[in-house]
Amino acid sequence: VQLVESGGGLVQPGGSLRLSCGGSRFTFSTYVMSWYRQAPGKERELVATIDTRGITVYADSVKGRFSISRDNAKNTLYLQMNSLKPEDTAVYYCRAQSPLTSVWGQGTQVTVSS
């Protein structure tokens, strides 16, 4: 199982970014996929999850601003982030979970600053 994130960068407050996470060497459609983030000096936290049926769950801090989606044909997970705030600054990780496996990507940095 391999996961590779992309799409991070520097954005001004109020701006948008779309993160992508490409999966390989596993049956992407059968895994629950999630985005987590970790800010400096803080614990890693769940941002959003999408299960195999497309049902989504969001952290309260990102509800209404972020949107998680998946394209099983492309083995890709997305996180659309709008109305970004400085407190969204963190390394963002994708995670693939099955009953027997949990795999993390290497992370992509998102910095929200003017």
Summary of the structure (lengths in Angstrom):
residues: 114
radius of gyration: 13.3
end to end distance: 37.2
largest distance: 42.8
contacts: 336
relative contact order: 0.33
helix: 8%
strand: 53%
